[in-house]
Amino acid sequence: MNAVEIEQAVSELAEQPFDAVEFPYAFLMAFGNKDTTIKRLRTGASNKSDIGGVLQTNNIHLATCAPGDIAATLTALRDSPATTRAKAKFILATDGIDLEAEDITTGETIACRYTDFPDHFGFFLPLAGISTVKQIRESAFDIRATSRLNRLYVELIKDNPDWGSAEKRHDMNHFMARLIFCFFAEDTDIFVSDNLFTATIDQMANRDGSNTHEVIGEIFRAMNTPIAKRAEARLPRWADAFPYVNGGLFSGSTDVPRFSKIAQRYLSHIGSLDWTQINPDIFGSMIQAVADEEERSVLGMHYTSVPNILKVLNPLFLDDLRAELEAAGDNARKLANLRARMAKIRVFDPACGSGNFLVIAYKEMRALEYEINKRRGEPQRRTDIPLTNYRGIELRDFSAEIARLALIIAEYQCDVTYRGQKEALAEFLPLDAQNWITCGNALRLDWLSVCPPTGTGVKFQADDLFMAPLDQAQIDFANEGGETYICGNPPYVGGKKQSSEQKEDLALIFEGSKKYKNLDYVCGFILKACDYISALDRVAFVATNSINEGTHVPVLWPEVYRTGCEINFAYLPFKWSNNAAHNAGVTVTIIGLNKRSAAPKFIFQGDTKKEVSNISPYLVEGSDLVVHPRATPAGRLSRMITGNAAYDGGHLFLSTSERNSALEKSPELVDFIRPVKGTSEFIDGVQRFCLWFEDGDLKLAESLPGSAERISGVRKYREGGGEVARTLRKNPHQFRYRNLAQSSQILVPQVSSERREYLPVGILPSDVVITHL
């Protein structure tokens, strides 16, 4: 179960009448425990509680109690010898009225009303094997909101299949973005009265949902109608209470999918959440999965933590600004100059997704600006940082819409934090119609048209917040002549997993090169950024560690150096993981690039920072020397070749028992069975064998009872295979590729754990067949 599924199960449990006997088991099932596990706990086979509760080894000791006895029960759970013996991570006590729990490892506790414990479900996520960063544990709201929006989305698509089609998908995504804004607006006083949107629907829509689409459509129409034109628009009196919002968010069609009774209940449940708790940098990443079937399986897990984002942004430009702030002290002139510099800084993410890099950059800049204003005695000063200076490109339209919305919400929240609710509200509506997120393929678009280095007209900017790039009009930057920083976490996508369109993208970027086909997709973003470096300032991307290893280096890095770029900072490889249970995490580096200069460079590893004179493409201190591949070994060394590949459907391989059985049937096979060594056999000690016949041995192989059936299986497998497999069907007794040593051989596994301090290598006799895996 993912976090969103857990939230749904926990919420449903809290809505049911409390059953003291069943609660412990229902609670554990909500966190993904299987029926067999629960059955063992019920029978006492695995329940070792010594106080009449339920104890799951290595997880939790929980108990229900009489009203008012929670404190005593929690103490008993904490002091229980069984809790210690079972190494329980949590203890929990509830009387059905209140609930208290404790993380024994950290000492962190929660105490709440029983019906409110779903608000704290993130506290218990380790029970499902989900290890989360602290930021996500504290963002239970974002996961709950994502969960409920997902339920509504699925229900609406079920009732309105046409809204799930390619033709209507943009309308559906736009509709979801409008809903998110309305829920946020009604809880943050942007709407004139609290709960206005949800309450209006509850009051005006039929209980069966039959006219809900009409009610919502009229509300949307009101928010697209200026106050001066309300009379001629003939809005219903109840819709006239909504403010004029527009900014493109409510322009265009006001069509709304039809609601069933269930969908209307889901809508009401979403409205009951406290949307003041939204974290736009986290929520945006999570909600983008709602409209993506491929990502829905990890719903609630798709985010990039703020600490990881700051690993990119801090050395890119934020550390420099903080150093200038510290140097300025309380000097009013220096502080004003820094503020003016910050107002002209542009941050551009060409693969912005739901905008989390842009949101974090904006929030960090606003925090620095507020510190400047405080030191100058101007804490209430209106921000000089334009939201339109935070620009992005995103391929998926829903993610692009959410990115715009996340930035709008971030701006409002910053205004409330630094200037107060009254000032924030006074300037929030109507929304600015300028569009600073472009929906399109970043490797096909001209980045200077999206984020130009001066205040010239911008081709891909819209007068409608949600219009497509081809319909967009030109606008100017609010401040020209500033710095531009490119950042982000572009798609990695290895060479073998790229679509034909992605291959074509790379072909355009690496025009003239024939070796790009095995490069990761992120390499296209790196080289394209370097091509623009003369017009922009610095670049920092998260990338797979493979771009600084092996065959990637001689293909990518000479092209990078050709543009006049160099690495000015780098993080050595580390795990970039979203969630321990669902994503083991890809190993990445962070690469900072700028025009060549004599300035010092920095290599980061964990919390350490090392100053160096130059960073090589292999991320070590040293020259830009690139190791190129060669077709033959140096000197008299033997060639390293790929192991033997069978293409046999597994029929030529034998386990120890299968080998013994074959020899019982046909003792003559003793000369045709050889030991096999591949990665798993060599590293893990697995024992396997294979049939190894020479060219003229086919009739013999087919005549022996111990091998005949296997040879027949190979022939059938190859006949049913692809073009290459079918060419091998005349030799079903042999591997496709055959390489044998004359005297001895060195085995080097293709795959080995990066945690090893050494490369596992073996010297084997010539009779061993080494496989390619």
Secondary structure as UniProt FT lines:
FT   HELIX           3..15
FT   TURN            20..22
FT   HELIX           23..30
FT   TURN            31..32
FT   HELIX           35..43
FT   STRAND          54..56
FT   TURN            57..59
FT   STRAND          60..64
FT   TURN            67..68
FT   HELIX           70..79
FT   HELIX           81..85
FT   TURN            86..87
FT   STRAND          90..94
FT   STRAND          98..103
FT   TURN            104..106
FT   STRAND          109..113
FT   HELIX           114..128
FT   HELIX           134..137
FT   HELIX           140..159
FT   HELIX           161..164
FT   TURN            166..168
FT   HELIX           169..187
FT   TURN            188..189
FT   TURN            194..195
FT   HELIX           196..204
FT   TURN            207..208
FT   TURN            210..211
FT   HELIX           212..223
FT   HELIX           227..229
FT   HELIX           230..233
FT   TURN            237..241
FT   TURN            247..248
FT   HELIX           261..271
FT   HELIX           275..277
FT   HELIX           280..287
FT   TURN            288..291
FT   TURN            293..295
FT   HELIX           296..298
FT   TURN            299..300
FT   HELIX           306..313
FT   HELIX           314..318
FT   HELIX           319..328
FT   TURN            329..330
FT   HELIX           332..343
FT   STRAND          346..349
FT   TURN            350..351
FT   TURN            353..354
FT   HELIX           356..375
FT   TURN            376..377
FT   TURN            379..380
FT   HELIX           387..389
FT   STRAND          390..394
FT   HELIX           397..419
FT   HELIX           421..428
FT   STRAND          437..439
FT   TURN            442..444
FT   HELIX           447..450
FT   TURN            459..460
FT   TURN            465..466
FT   HELIX           469..471
FT   STRAND          484..488
FT   HELIX           495..497
FT   HELIX           500..509
FT   TURN            510..512
FT   HELIX           516..518
FT   HELIX           522..531
FT   TURN            532..535
FT   STRAND          538..544
FT   HELIX           545..548
FT   TURN            550..551
FT   HELIX           552..562
FT   TURN            563..564
FT   STRAND          565..576
FT   TURN            580..582
FT   STRAND          586..595
FT   STRAND          601..605
FT   TURN            606..607
FT   STRAND          608..612
FT   TURN            617..618
FT   TURN            635..636
FT   TURN            649..652
FT   STRAND          653..654
FT   HELIX           656..665
FT   HELIX           667..671
FT   STRAND          673..677
FT   HELIX           679..684
FT   STRAND          688..691
FT   HELIX           695..697
FT   HELIX           698..703
FT   HELIX           705..719
FT   HELIX           723..726
FT   TURN            727..730
FT   TURN            732..733
FT   STRAND          744..747
FT   TURN            754..755
FT   STRAND          762..765
FT   TURN            766..767
FT   STRAND          769..771
//
